[in-house]
Amino acid sequence: MLAAIEAGGTKFVLAVGPAPDAITARLTIPTRDPATTLAEAAAWLASQGPIKGLGIGSFGPVELDPASPQWGFITTTPKPGWAGTDVARHLSAALGGVPVGFDTDVNAAALAEHAARGGAAGGSLAYITVGTGIGGGLVLDGRPVHGIAHPEVGHIFPRRHPEDRDFAGTCPHHGDCLEGLASGPAVMARWGASLSELGADHGAHAIVADYVAQACHVLFASVAVEEVVIGGGVAQTPGLVERIAARARELDAGYLPGGARHRIIAPRLGTDSGITGAMLLANAAAADA
């Protein structure tokens, strides 16, 4: 069996199955302290039978350099108690030394969405999650992008919307970066409700759409991706993805040579992008072992 974990700041989604597209069992557990959460995850996965490979798509920041002694660690996260946590090696050992594929949760989701569209070797795609935080994963030529670390799309600085000048932003590091302006906590902080709870005519919808559309435009203009897939809890607000796509077209003003080939869409896999991507990481790790 392949085993997969979508490790989020609020919950861990666990799954097993014989192939990435054949999940046969899954379990969701709350994200508590590292020792408790990792032990519970390992115990359930071990109970599902022999595991040949484990894939982990994790909240971050994480260390992805295989030469680093901290490969597989969650590093400087603000999540209380989780900074400096060895996730990959700890879980590998708990499961008898199985090979592990490790990446960010958004890179895992991007891999899954890339595969779901046919997985053309030359294809390019970005995945942005808009929820408790904002993150972005990028797949170019069928491979996730890793530089010296991993992309941090949620921490770019968008231009401020003209009707949103005074809000300082909620990011503890940057204030009014994209995450500090358009994440779920940012919406709640200045309007006192989630985006889906605010009326469709509320100005918050246009403001959030504008900020996320700017991030999409940056991806289209800088790395020329074909698609940006928008996932996450906030992105499930009815009509938001369509608003983002329309605003991105306005921002482009007909300039980018990709034209209509640049698309902004909801996830093909719905809420399963992350866990499916983790299964793909498990499959690759098992194949390379």
Backbone bond lengths (Angstrom), bond angles and torsions (degrees), N, CA, C in turn:
res aa  C-N    CA-C-N  psi(-1)  N-CA   C-N-CA  omega(-1)  CA-C   N-CA-C  phi
1 M - - - 1.465 - - 1.527 110.10 -
2 L 1.322 115.59 146.76 1.453 121.77 167.67 1.521 108.25 -90.83
3 A 1.328 116.28 146.89 1.458 121.36 178.27 1.518 108.61 -124.26
4 A 1.328 116.01 144.75 1.459 120.48 -176.81 1.518 110.50 -140.70
5 I 1.332 113.97 147.46 1.462 120.89 175.53 1.521 108.65 -133.84
6 E 1.325 116.28 125.19 1.456 122.30 167.20 1.526 105.42 -99.52
7 A 1.320 116.09 101.52 1.457 121.98 -171.96 1.525 109.97 -94.00
8 G 1.315 115.73 105.62 1.454 120.89 179.92 1.511 112.09 -108.78
9 G 1.302 116.14 165.82 1.449 120.39 -179.98 1.509 113.72 -68.75
10 T 1.330 117.43 -20.50 1.456 122.12 179.82 1.515 112.29 -105.83
11 K 1.333 116.94 -35.40 1.460 120.20 -176.90 1.519 110.49 -149.10
12 F 1.319 115.62 155.29 1.455 123.72 170.99 1.525 107.09 -108.21
13 V 1.319 117.21 126.90 1.460 122.33 172.43 1.522 107.14 -101.27
14 L 1.319 116.55 124.59 1.458 123.06 -178.70 1.520 109.00 -112.30
15 A 1.316 117.05 144.26 1.466 119.80 179.23 1.516 110.39 -152.56
16 V 1.324 115.84 153.15 1.459 122.59 172.44 1.518 108.58 -137.00
17 G 1.331 114.56 157.76 1.457 120.13 176.75 1.508 109.80 175.89
18 P 1.316 117.45 165.55 1.467 120.78 -178.18 1.523 114.07 -76.49
19 A 1.345 116.97 -16.35 1.462 120.94 -178.43 1.526 108.45 -154.25
20 P 1.345 118.00 159.97 1.469 119.81 -177.80 1.526 114.11 -56.63
21 D 1.321 116.78 -31.88 1.462 119.58 -178.82 1.527 112.15 -98.83
22 A 1.326 116.50 18.83 1.475 120.18 -177.83 1.526 109.80 -138.83
23 I 1.324 115.59 66.12 1.461 120.26 176.19 1.532 108.62 -74.72
24 T 1.326 116.38 126.15 1.460 120.37 -176.76 1.527 113.43 -107.01
25 A 1.330 117.29 -17.55 1.468 120.33 177.85 1.516 108.58 -154.91
26 R 1.320 115.63 146.54 1.460 119.63 177.40 1.518 109.96 -149.55
27 L 1.316 114.45 159.78 1.462 121.50 179.80 1.521 107.96 -149.89
28 T 1.321 116.42 140.56 1.461 121.64 174.49 1.521 108.91 -112.65
29 I 1.328 116.25 129.75 1.461 121.54 178.91 1.522 108.83 -126.00
30 P 1.328 118.06 152.34 1.467 119.20 177.89 1.521 111.78 -72.09
31 T 1.321 115.99 147.93 1.459 121.24 174.90 1.521 108.05 -82.68
32 R 1.335 115.22 107.39 1.463 120.61 177.90 1.520 108.18 -107.94
33 D 1.306 119.68 -143.06 1.458 120.16 176.43 1.528 108.64 -70.75
34 P 1.342 118.00 158.44 1.467 119.39 -175.16 1.525 114.58 -57.60
35 A 1.332 117.86 -46.54 1.469 119.73 -176.18 1.521 111.32 -59.99
36 T 1.324 116.73 -45.67 1.462 120.69 -178.88 1.515 111.69 -66.70
37 T 1.330 116.25 -46.34 1.462 120.79 -175.24 1.521 111.55 -66.91
38 L 1.326 117.22 -45.96 1.460 120.04 -178.59 1.531 111.60 -67.55
39 A 1.325 116.35 -37.09 1.470 118.97 178.11 1.522 111.10 -65.14
40 E 1.327 117.10 -42.41 1.466 120.29 179.32 1.522 110.87 -65.26
41 A 1.343 116.58 -41.60 1.461 120.19 179.05 1.528 110.68 -62.76
42 A 1.330 116.69 -47.14 1.465 120.42 -178.50 1.527 111.68 -63.33
43 A 1.321 116.87 -40.45 1.467 120.29 -178.52 1.530 110.84 -63.42
44 W 1.330 117.04 -43.10 1.469 118.87 -179.03 1.527 110.90 -68.33
45 L 1.325 117.03 -44.02 1.463 119.17 -179.83 1.528 110.70 -61.79
46 A 1.331 116.90 -42.27 1.460 120.13 179.97 1.525 111.72 -63.19
47 S 1.331 116.48 -30.25 1.469 120.23 -178.70 1.524 112.58 -73.21
48 Q 1.331 116.74 -11.06 1.465 119.97 -175.77 1.527 113.40 -89.03
49 G 1.331 117.04 0.06 1.458 119.70 179.43 1.510 111.62 113.77
50 P 1.323 117.80 177.99 1.463 121.11 -178.93 1.533 111.67 -58.74
51 I 1.326 115.30 134.66 1.457 122.04 -178.26 1.524 108.77 -109.98
52 K 1.342 116.29 128.95 1.472 119.45 -179.69 1.519 112.89 -100.17
53 G 1.313 117.69 -14.03 1.453 121.18 178.91 1.509 110.05 -167.46
54 L 1.333 116.31 144.10 1.464 122.53 -179.75 1.518 108.95 -121.43
55 G 1.315 116.91 132.08 1.459 122.34 174.46 1.513 109.73 -115.75
56 I 1.329 116.26 135.27 1.460 121.71 -179.15 1.526 108.97 -128.48
57 G 1.316 116.28 121.63 1.452 122.80 169.29 1.515 106.91 -108.86
58 S 1.323 116.88 112.39 1.462 120.60 -167.47 1.525 113.47 -116.70
59 F 1.331 113.83 149.17 1.464 118.72 166.62 1.527 108.01 -62.98
60 G 1.291 116.90 161.22 1.458 119.02 -172.44 1.514 113.42 -138.59
61 P 1.326 112.83 -161.90 1.459 129.93 5.74 1.535 112.45 -66.35
62 V 1.344 114.44 154.28 1.464 120.85 179.89 1.519 109.28 -132.04
63 E 1.329 116.04 162.91 1.469 121.85 176.88 1.522 108.97 -98.92
64 L 1.339 116.00 119.18 1.462 121.26 -175.91 1.525 113.53 -110.74
65 D 1.314 118.01 -2.94 1.460 120.84 -179.99 1.523 109.13 -76.18
66 P 1.347 118.44 112.39 1.467 119.91 -177.25 1.519 113.81 -63.34
67 A 1.341 117.76 -17.85 1.457 120.85 178.28 1.526 112.66 -84.37
68 S 1.319 116.42 -9.76 1.465 119.90 -177.79 1.524 110.89 -81.72
69 P 1.341 117.54 140.47 1.465 118.93 174.76 1.521 112.76 -65.27
70 Q 1.335 116.37 -13.63 1.464 120.21 177.68 1.530 112.34 -103.57
71 W 1.345 116.89 17.09 1.469 117.79 175.04 1.532 109.11 -55.14
72 G 1.325 115.19 136.53 1.461 120.04 178.61 1.507 114.05 85.00
73 F 1.335 117.30 6.71 1.459 121.65 178.09 1.525 110.72 -93.28
74 I 1.319 116.74 146.48 1.462 122.02 158.20 1.523 105.40 -80.58
75 T 1.319 117.72 130.27 1.467 120.12 -168.99 1.531 112.85 -102.43
76 T 1.326 117.70 -91.31 1.469 120.39 -169.43 1.515 113.82 -100.71
77 T 1.295 117.54 32.03 1.462 120.52 -177.69 1.529 111.86 -62.04
78 P 1.343 117.05 145.32 1.461 119.21 171.64 1.521 113.63 -77.72
79 K 1.345 117.35 -4.92 1.465 120.60 178.22 1.525 108.94 -61.73
80 P 1.348 118.62 116.25 1.467 121.19 -174.53 1.529 112.74 -53.35
81 G 1.312 115.52 128.04 1.451 122.37 175.23 1.516 115.74 86.65
82 W 1.329 118.51 -11.07 1.460 120.87 -172.78 1.520 114.21 -98.53
83 A 1.300 119.74 -13.85 1.465 120.94 179.52 1.529 109.46 -60.94
84 G 1.327 116.16 132.32 1.452 120.94 179.21 1.516 114.75 76.48
85 T 1.325 117.44 22.47 1.469 120.86 -178.55 1.523 111.24 -89.32
86 D 1.335 116.27 126.47 1.460 122.53 174.78 1.528 108.03 -80.55
87 V 1.316 116.30 104.07 1.459 121.30 -178.18 1.526 111.12 -92.17
88 A 1.324 117.33 -53.08 1.463 120.98 -170.74 1.518 112.57 -66.99
89 R 1.319 117.72 -52.45 1.470 119.32 -177.46 1.529 111.29 -67.63
90 H 1.335 116.34 -35.88 1.468 119.60 179.12 1.524 110.46 -61.04
91 L 1.326 116.77 -47.95 1.456 119.93 -178.10 1.523 111.72 -70.84
92 S 1.331 117.48 -36.14 1.448 119.98 176.07 1.524 110.97 -58.62
93 A 1.329 116.43 -46.73 1.463 120.44 179.72 1.516 111.63 -63.94
94 A 1.337 116.21 -39.64 1.464 120.02 -178.97 1.526 111.75 -65.92
95 L 1.333 116.60 -23.26 1.466 121.09 -180.00 1.531 111.64 -104.03
96 G 1.313 116.79 21.56 1.459 120.08 174.43 1.505 115.18 85.21
97 G 1.325 117.01 21.81 1.461 119.80 177.86 1.512 115.25 83.58
98 V 1.318 118.52 26.28 1.462 121.08 -179.44 1.531 110.28 -65.59
99 P 1.343 117.22 149.39 1.470 119.58 175.52 1.527 110.24 -66.65
100 V 1.334 115.07 145.24 1.459 120.95 -174.66 1.524 110.67 -125.44
101 G 1.326 115.99 133.96 1.447 123.02 167.05 1.515 108.35 -102.79
102 F 1.317 117.35 128.93 1.469 121.15 -171.37 1.516 109.66 -132.74
103 D 1.331 115.95 131.81 1.465 120.59 176.96 1.523 108.19 -158.04
104 T 1.311 116.12 -179.99 1.460 119.59 175.49 1.523 109.91 -71.74
105 D 1.310 116.28 158.09 1.462 120.22 177.91 1.522 111.48 -62.53
106 V 1.335 116.74 -35.96 1.466 119.00 -178.08 1.520 111.78 -77.69
107 N 1.332 118.79 -32.51 1.463 119.37 173.15 1.529 110.52 -66.20
108 A 1.331 116.68 -38.81 1.465 119.95 176.38 1.527 110.16 -60.78
109 A 1.320 116.57 -45.36 1.466 120.02 178.93 1.519 111.35 -63.17
110 A 1.335 116.79 -38.96 1.464 119.95 178.20 1.523 110.94 -63.79
111 L 1.335 117.44 -40.77 1.467 120.47 176.85 1.522 111.62 -60.17
112 A 1.330 115.81 -43.61 1.463 119.53 -179.25 1.517 111.76 -65.79
113 E 1.318 117.03 -41.78 1.465 119.66 179.56 1.521 110.77 -68.30
114 H 1.318 116.84 -34.85 1.460 120.15 175.96 1.521 110.39 -63.16
115 A 1.328 116.66 -44.32 1.462 120.50 177.83 1.517 111.52 -64.23
116 A 1.341 116.95 -36.97 1.466 120.83 -177.13 1.521 112.52 -68.36
117 R 1.321 117.22 -23.56 1.474 119.17 179.40 1.519 112.03 -90.63
118 G 1.332 116.98 7.42 1.448 120.83 178.81 1.508 112.44 116.55
119 G 1.356 115.63 -18.07 1.454 119.97 174.03 1.504 114.37 61.62
120 A 1.341 118.34 35.06 1.454 120.09 178.39 1.522 109.99 -56.50
121 A 1.344 115.84 135.63 1.462 120.49 -173.39 1.520 112.47 -57.61
122 G 1.319 116.79 -32.73 1.456 119.80 -178.00 1.513 113.80 -93.70
123 G 1.320 117.68 4.64 1.448 120.27 -174.59 1.515 112.94 -73.49
124 S 1.316 115.35 158.18 1.463 120.63 178.36 1.519 109.35 -135.25
125 L 1.315 115.21 143.09 1.460 120.37 -174.62 1.521 109.25 -158.79
126 A 1.319 115.75 145.12 1.461 121.40 171.92 1.515 108.38 -121.15
127 Y 1.309 115.48 148.07 1.464 121.66 176.47 1.517 107.38 -123.28
128 I 1.324 116.39 124.84 1.462 121.43 176.40 1.521 108.02 -116.09
129 T 1.305 116.98 127.12 1.455 120.33 173.42 1.519 108.96 -103.37
130 V 1.322 115.49 130.65 1.460 122.39 179.22 1.519 106.83 -118.62
131 G 1.291 116.39 103.85 1.454 121.53 -177.19 1.506 110.44 -153.22
132 T 1.333 117.43 -129.57 1.459 121.08 176.97 1.518 110.01 -59.07
133 G 1.311 116.89 -35.50 1.456 123.86 169.76 1.504 108.54 -127.82
134 I 1.324 116.37 -176.29 1.459 121.33 173.79 1.520 107.49 -128.39
135 G 1.315 115.91 127.09 1.452 121.25 178.16 1.508 110.25 -137.99
136 G 1.320 115.71 164.10 1.450 119.55 -179.88 1.509 111.91 -142.16
137 G 1.324 116.06 137.10 1.462 122.90 174.33 1.510 109.53 -117.04
138 L 1.313 116.02 150.68 1.456 120.96 -173.36 1.527 110.04 -135.11
139 V 1.327 116.63 129.18 1.459 122.53 176.16 1.525 108.24 -118.93
140 L 1.329 116.17 120.99 1.457 122.36 176.00 1.528 108.25 -122.16
141 D 1.341 116.19 133.45 1.467 121.00 -178.16 1.522 111.77 51.88
142 G 1.328 115.79 35.98 1.457 121.03 175.14 1.510 115.68 80.94
143 R 1.330 118.22 3.88 1.462 121.03 -177.21 1.528 110.35 -124.80
144 P 1.331 117.21 142.03 1.465 119.03 176.58 1.522 111.25 -67.73
145 V 1.306 116.10 144.51 1.458 121.10 -177.55 1.524 110.05 -85.92
146 H 1.336 115.15 124.91 1.457 122.90 171.96 1.523 107.21 -127.82
147 G 1.297 117.36 121.62 1.450 119.65 170.61 1.510 107.89 -96.43
148 I 1.323 116.50 -131.35 1.455 119.13 174.24 1.529 110.16 -67.10
149 A 1.326 115.44 -21.01 1.464 122.19 174.18 1.522 106.61 -144.90
150 H 1.317 118.12 -133.08 1.462 120.87 177.86 1.519 108.47 -126.84
151 P 1.328 117.73 158.19 1.467 119.63 -179.45 1.525 111.64 -58.84
152 E 1.316 115.70 144.85 1.466 122.40 175.96 1.527 108.41 -125.49
153 V 1.324 114.57 67.14 1.460 120.94 -175.85 1.528 111.49 -59.91
154 G 1.317 116.95 -31.12 1.461 119.88 -177.87 1.516 114.15 -68.81
155 H 1.335 116.87 -9.11 1.465 118.68 -175.53 1.520 112.91 -116.25
156 I 1.347 116.49 22.80 1.457 119.79 166.73 1.528 108.01 -77.93
157 F 1.330 115.79 162.77 1.466 120.36 -178.96 1.522 109.81 -107.44
158 P 1.337 118.61 106.02 1.466 120.44 176.96 1.527 110.69 -77.18
159 R 1.320 114.97 160.78 1.468 119.02 169.93 1.523 108.82 -67.36
160 R 1.314 116.13 140.53 1.459 119.58 -178.34 1.524 110.88 -71.47
161 H 1.330 114.64 137.84 1.461 121.48 175.74 1.532 108.11 -66.91
162 P 1.334 118.28 141.49 1.466 119.70 -177.07 1.523 114.36 -61.22
163 E 1.324 118.17 -21.61 1.459 120.72 178.19 1.534 112.18 -100.70
164 D 1.327 115.74 15.61 1.465 120.14 -177.19 1.531 110.01 -140.48
165 R 1.323 115.61 49.35 1.462 120.71 -175.02 1.524 113.46 -83.53
166 D 1.313 117.95 -28.91 1.465 120.03 -167.11 1.521 114.73 -94.10
167 F 1.309 118.42 -19.21 1.466 121.14 -177.36 1.525 109.75 -70.54
168 A 1.323 117.28 127.63 1.470 121.25 -173.97 1.519 113.24 -77.05
169 G 1.339 117.70 -19.44 1.453 120.92 -176.40 1.518 111.78 92.92
170 T 1.328 116.31 156.88 1.459 120.74 -173.02 1.527 113.96 -109.12
171 C 1.321 119.02 -3.98 1.460 119.19 -178.89 1.530 109.36 -67.58
172 P 1.326 118.43 126.35 1.463 119.94 -178.64 1.521 113.16 -68.52
173 H 1.317 117.05 -16.19 1.466 120.71 -179.49 1.523 112.77 -98.96
174 H 1.342 116.73 -40.95 1.455 120.20 -169.77 1.523 114.55 -122.14
175 G 1.322 118.17 -5.14 1.465 119.29 -178.29 1.512 110.74 70.26
176 D 1.347 116.32 -100.13 1.464 119.60 -171.35 1.525 113.49 -99.87
177 C 1.325 116.93 46.24 1.467 119.95 166.43 1.529 107.92 -75.02
178 L 1.329 116.85 -179.38 1.462 120.34 -178.61 1.523 111.39 -56.01
179 E 1.332 117.13 -47.63 1.465 119.98 178.99 1.516 111.61 -62.37
180 G 1.319 116.40 -39.11 1.458 120.16 -179.20 1.511 114.19 -69.69
181 L 1.349 116.93 -15.42 1.465 121.13 -177.97 1.519 114.06 -109.04
182 A 1.337 118.20 -29.14 1.470 119.65 -169.17 1.519 114.62 -124.68
183 S 1.316 119.26 -0.67 1.465 120.70 177.86 1.526 110.56 -73.26
184 G 1.326 115.25 169.62 1.459 119.68 177.82 1.519 113.13 -56.15
185 P 1.350 119.25 -48.73 1.466 119.75 178.12 1.522 112.93 -61.41
186 A 1.339 118.21 -33.93 1.458 120.58 178.70 1.529 110.85 -66.74
187 V 1.325 116.32 -41.48 1.469 120.33 176.92 1.527 110.15 -62.16
188 M 1.319 116.37 -46.50 1.457 120.70 -179.40 1.523 111.60 -63.48
189 A 1.328 117.35 -37.33 1.455 120.94 -175.84 1.520 112.37 -65.08
190 R 1.333 116.92 -36.73 1.464 115.41 -177.20 1.513 115.02 -103.96
191 W 1.324 119.22 -13.57 1.462 119.76 178.74 1.520 112.97 -120.85
192 G 1.317 118.87 -6.28 1.460 121.75 173.34 1.513 115.39 73.12
193 A 1.319 117.27 15.54 1.466 121.56 179.14 1.512 108.09 -158.94
194 S 1.327 116.12 162.75 1.464 119.05 174.96 1.526 108.95 -74.12
195 L 1.325 116.22 161.69 1.459 119.78 -177.73 1.518 111.20 -61.00
196 S 1.324 117.35 -38.45 1.465 119.96 -178.77 1.517 112.23 -69.42
197 E 1.336 117.48 -20.57 1.465 121.05 178.43 1.516 112.56 -84.58
198 L 1.322 116.82 -16.34 1.461 120.42 178.67 1.523 109.58 -84.88
199 G 1.307 117.75 143.19 1.456 121.54 -178.07 1.513 112.20 -57.37
200 A 1.328 115.28 151.81 1.465 120.19 -177.02 1.520 112.26 -60.09
201 D 1.344 117.50 -22.37 1.456 120.48 179.68 1.531 112.66 -93.60
202 H 1.326 116.64 4.09 1.460 120.12 179.41 1.532 109.93 -70.78
203 G 1.319 116.55 139.88 1.456 121.31 -177.27 1.516 114.50 -62.55
204 A 1.326 117.67 -18.54 1.466 120.30 179.86 1.518 112.35 -58.81
205 H 1.327 117.16 -35.27 1.463 120.58 -177.80 1.531 111.05 -62.02
206 A 1.317 116.43 -45.43 1.466 119.92 -179.88 1.524 111.38 -67.77
207 I 1.332 116.74 -35.80 1.462 120.22 -178.83 1.522 110.78 -67.87
208 V 1.323 117.43 -48.65 1.464 120.92 179.30 1.535 110.03 -63.04
209 A 1.325 116.56 -43.40 1.464 119.91 179.08 1.521 111.11 -60.13
210 D 1.311 117.50 -38.95 1.459 121.35 179.52 1.524 110.90 -62.42
211 Y 1.319 117.17 -46.39 1.460 119.89 -177.87 1.527 111.57 -64.92
212 V 1.316 117.53 -43.93 1.464 119.61 -179.38 1.528 110.05 -70.07
213 A 1.322 117.49 -35.61 1.467 120.77 176.82 1.528 111.04 -61.77
214 Q 1.324 116.62 -36.32 1.463 118.80 176.86 1.525 111.17 -62.43
215 A 1.327 117.09 -40.04 1.467 120.23 176.95 1.524 110.85 -63.75
216 C 1.325 116.76 -40.78 1.462 120.28 177.36 1.530 110.57 -62.05
217 H 1.319 116.63 -43.21 1.464 120.12 179.14 1.523 110.92 -61.94
218 V 1.332 116.86 -40.10 1.464 120.21 177.34 1.533 110.34 -58.92
219 L 1.335 116.97 -43.41 1.457 120.55 179.76 1.523 111.80 -67.17
220 F 1.318 117.24 -41.60 1.459 120.30 177.73 1.538 110.52 -63.85
221 A 1.328 117.17 -42.70 1.454 120.99 -174.71 1.522 112.91 -78.18
222 S 1.331 118.47 -31.98 1.459 120.66 -173.82 1.519 113.73 -91.63
223 V 1.339 117.55 -38.79 1.471 119.80 -178.22 1.518 112.86 -124.15
224 A 1.319 118.05 2.33 1.470 123.34 171.39 1.517 113.55 57.32
225 V 1.335 117.66 38.82 1.461 119.32 177.02 1.523 110.18 -64.85
226 E 1.318 114.42 151.36 1.461 119.34 178.54 1.519 111.67 -76.95
227 E 1.329 116.30 -40.23 1.457 120.79 -176.22 1.517 110.77 -132.01
228 V 1.321 115.27 146.13 1.459 121.67 163.59 1.527 106.45 -118.44
229 V 1.321 115.20 120.34 1.464 122.14 179.06 1.532 106.74 -97.09
230 I 1.338 116.15 128.80 1.460 121.21 -176.92 1.523 109.09 -108.61
231 G 1.343 116.99 113.07 1.454 122.06 178.33 1.510 111.57 -121.36
232 G 1.329 116.17 -170.59 1.460 121.22 -179.81 1.510 112.56 98.96
233 G 1.334 115.63 164.59 1.455 121.12 -174.69 1.511 114.44 -62.18
234 V 1.332 117.70 -44.04 1.467 120.28 179.69 1.525 109.93 -64.08
235 A 1.325 116.44 -37.32 1.465 120.69 -177.58 1.518 113.03 -67.10
236 Q 1.332 117.69 -13.85 1.466 120.47 176.63 1.525 112.42 -79.89
237 T 1.333 117.21 -3.20 1.466 120.34 175.04 1.524 109.22 -59.09
238 P 1.323 118.74 126.01 1.471 120.36 -177.47 1.522 112.25 -53.03
239 G 1.308 115.62 129.65 1.456 121.98 175.53 1.513 115.49 84.92
240 L 1.334 119.27 -8.85 1.467 119.89 -173.66 1.524 112.06 -67.53
241 V 1.325 117.93 -45.46 1.467 119.37 -179.25 1.525 110.53 -60.44
242 E 1.327 117.07 -39.69 1.468 120.29 177.81 1.529 110.85 -64.57
243 R 1.328 117.39 -39.40 1.475 120.79 176.61 1.528 110.68 -62.43
244 I 1.327 115.90 -42.60 1.465 120.41 -179.95 1.524 110.05 -61.88
245 A 1.335 116.48 -45.88 1.466 120.16 -179.35 1.524 111.30 -61.86
246 A 1.328 116.77 -42.92 1.463 120.09 -179.79 1.525 111.16 -64.66
247 R 1.337 116.37 -41.49 1.468 119.75 -179.76 1.526 110.96 -68.11
248 A 1.332 117.57 -36.82 1.464 119.98 177.75 1.528 111.14 -63.45
249 R 1.324 117.20 -36.90 1.472 119.85 176.59 1.524 110.63 -64.46
250 E 1.329 116.26 -39.04 1.462 119.40 177.05 1.527 110.73 -63.80
251 L 1.312 116.90 -42.44 1.463 120.59 -178.59 1.528 110.94 -64.90
252 D 1.308 117.15 -36.77 1.460 120.82 -179.79 1.516 111.95 -67.77
253 A 1.326 116.78 -36.67 1.470 122.58 179.30 1.530 112.35 55.50
254 G 1.335 116.61 33.53 1.453 120.86 175.42 1.511 115.28 75.60
255 Y 1.330 117.97 15.34 1.464 120.32 -173.84 1.529 114.30 -87.63
256 L 1.327 118.09 -46.15 1.458 121.17 -169.96 1.529 111.06 -63.25
257 P 1.345 117.71 134.89 1.467 119.81 -176.00 1.524 114.06 -66.79
258 G 1.347 117.31 -19.64 1.464 119.09 177.48 1.509 113.03 -70.09
259 G 1.312 117.23 -22.40 1.456 121.96 176.45 1.512 113.25 51.93
260 A 1.331 115.39 -130.83 1.466 121.69 -176.66 1.522 112.81 -69.94
261 R 1.339 117.38 -10.30 1.464 119.22 177.20 1.525 111.73 -72.07
262 H 1.322 117.11 -18.37 1.459 120.46 171.92 1.525 107.98 -80.05
263 R 1.330 116.33 121.71 1.455 120.68 -175.95 1.521 110.26 -126.82
264 I 1.330 115.04 148.66 1.462 122.47 172.97 1.514 106.38 -122.00
265 I 1.336 116.43 121.08 1.463 120.52 -172.42 1.522 110.90 -138.37
266 A 1.326 115.03 164.21 1.468 121.59 170.45 1.525 108.40 -78.85
267 P 1.334 118.81 159.86 1.460 120.98 -178.28 1.523 113.05 -60.23
268 R 1.312 116.68 133.01 1.462 120.97 174.14 1.524 111.04 -63.89
269 L 1.337 115.82 -31.76 1.459 120.87 -176.82 1.525 112.26 -95.03
270 G 1.305 117.57 9.65 1.463 120.14 -179.62 1.511 111.49 61.33
271 T 1.315 117.00 -129.12 1.462 121.14 -179.55 1.528 112.37 -87.78
272 D 1.343 118.26 5.74 1.462 121.75 -177.97 1.528 113.67 -96.38
273 S 1.323 118.52 5.24 1.458 119.61 -176.54 1.524 111.50 -59.84
274 G 1.326 117.06 -47.20 1.457 120.66 -175.62 1.511 113.37 -64.22
275 I 1.328 117.66 -47.80 1.462 120.24 -176.95 1.528 110.62 -71.31
276 T 1.326 117.83 -33.97 1.462 120.12 176.01 1.529 110.30 -65.99
277 G 1.336 116.23 -39.85 1.458 119.22 176.54 1.513 112.04 -63.30
278 A 1.334 117.21 -37.86 1.462 120.23 176.73 1.528 110.97 -64.57
279 M 1.331 117.49 -36.09 1.461 120.62 174.95 1.533 110.82 -64.46
280 L 1.320 117.60 -37.87 1.464 120.51 175.99 1.526 111.05 -63.85
281 L 1.326 117.06 -39.76 1.467 120.45 176.25 1.522 110.63 -62.93
282 A 1.328 117.05 -39.99 1.460 120.71 177.82 1.517 111.05 -63.33
283 N 1.316 116.56 -42.49 1.466 120.97 -179.03 1.516 110.70 -62.98
284 A 1.331 116.34 -43.11 1.462 120.31 179.71 1.530 110.69 -65.54
285 A 1.335 116.84 -40.91 1.461 119.91 179.91 1.528 111.03 -64.31
286 A 1.327 116.80 -40.94 1.460 120.58 179.00 1.521 111.17 -65.29
287 A 1.332 116.32 -39.14 1.473 120.96 -179.78 1.516 112.08 -67.34
288 D 1.333 116.27 -32.77 1.470 120.84 -177.71 1.518 113.39 -84.22
289 A 1.333 116.51 -13.19 1.470 119.77 -174.48 1.531 111.70 -70.20
